[in-house]
Amino acid sequence: MSPASVRDGPCRRRREFRVSSDYSGGQPPRYRQGGSRGSQGGAGRDAGYSDSPTVRQQPDDYDYPAPGSQASSYPRPSSRQSSPDGYDRRGSSSQRPGWLVPVIVVAITLVVLGAIGGVVYAIGKNALQEPVNVTATFCNDLKTQNYTGAYSLLSSGYQAHVTAQQFTEASQLHDQLDGKVKDCGLAAVQNNAGFNLNLNPQNASFNAQITRNRAYTGSVSLIKQNGNWKIDAIDDSLQGTDVGALTTSEQFCQALSKQDYATVYGLFTPAYQQQIGSVDKYVSGLKQVFGDGQFQITGCQPQLNAFSVTPQDDGASVSGAFNIKVTTDAGALTVPVPYKMSFAKISGSWKISDLEVVQSQG
């Protein structure tokens, strides 16, 4: 379309209509009118025209009236909307997936629990280490025959039932009967298997193994006393052969050597006490066995190779000899008097159920 010349009134004025170079089709082009507003006579005809800059086509987010329509010259927003942040949300949801929040909460919870679990594990590991160290020291004392040191690791309750001498003698008996301790350790403690510990640790128990001529297994229990861990109980099965009967035999011999007949009588079973009568009758019987001369038992020599315990661990027997010092008009003479002693376990304690003494000849 070329510029057009227009004659208007007595004065000839030239108007140019130019098509904006921005027009690319689709919507009506915007026009710019050139020239100046002329004289007063042309003012009315110049109304509405200006020399404003070219108006470019607006973005396609707005709908414009079709050419010749009476619609308002203001643009109308289209049905498409943008979010406050300026992003077009067409075809997508502005909300996060519903499952995402619970997953995040669970993940955070697991992290927190993992951290707490790590702290609890560290505290528990340190708490377990103390009783384990005490037991390891006890085991080492057994291997080196340091029975005084081992006894010092026993609890006050344990020591109330066993004196240091009895503990040492029993340990030495185990060394002779079952062999000396070759190895001693905690069974399955590496994985904390079989280990019980309170949250406020005052006692612990776990499985252990002692190897002599063969391996023995059983439970070790510990208790915390005055801030220190002490061994409170050891299973009989862990100690090897039950030597309780031999301990009773040794007590019997010591009481006889001290002429403490009341203690001797107290080591008999109730049935055996009824059989022999009172303490006085028992003393009279001893004098009859050894004759009218003065006698004194100076010691006992049990034969460990002749010691046996029933499979049910409720009976035992041992043979040996008393060392008897007999004083006559001819002088003093010490002779061995053989014996065979039988035992019965009553309420966990070994008692003498029978005693056979053979008078020596000569």
Sequence and secondary structure as in RCSB ss.txt:
>XXXX:A:sequence
MSPASVRDGPCRRRREFRVSSDYSGGQPPRYRQGGSRGSQGGAGRDAGYSDSPTVRQQPDDYDYPAPGSQASSYP
RPSSRQSSPDGYDRRGSSSQRPGWLVPVIVVAITLVVLGAIGGVVYAIGKNALQEPVNVTATFCNDLKTQNYTGA
YSLLSSGYQAHVTAQQFTEASQLHDQLDGKVKDCGLAAVQNNAGFNLNLNPQNASFNAQITRNRAYTGSVSLIKQ
NGNWKIDAIDDSLQGTDVGALTTSEQFCQALSKQDYATVYGLFTPAYQQQIGSVDKYVSGLKQVFGDGQFQITGC
QPQLNAFSVTPQDDGASVSGAFNIKVTTDAGALTVPVPYKMSFAKISGSWKISDLEVVQSQG
>XXXX:A:secstr
        SSS     EEE TT  SSS   EEE S    GGGHHHHTT           TTEE   TT    SS 
EE S  B TTS B TTS SS  TTHHHHHHHHHHHHHHHHHHHHHHHHHHHHHHHHHHHHHHHHHHHHTT HHHH
HHTB HHHHHHS HHHHHHHHHHHHHHH    EEEETTGGGTTT EE SS SEEEEEEEEESSSEEEEEEEEEEE
TTEEEEEEE HHHHSS  HHHHHHHHHHHHHHTT HHHHHHTB HHHHHHH SHHHHHHHHHHHH SSEEEEEEE
EEEEEEEEE TTSSEEEEEEEEEEEEEETTEEEEEEEEEEEEEEEETTEEEEEEEEE     
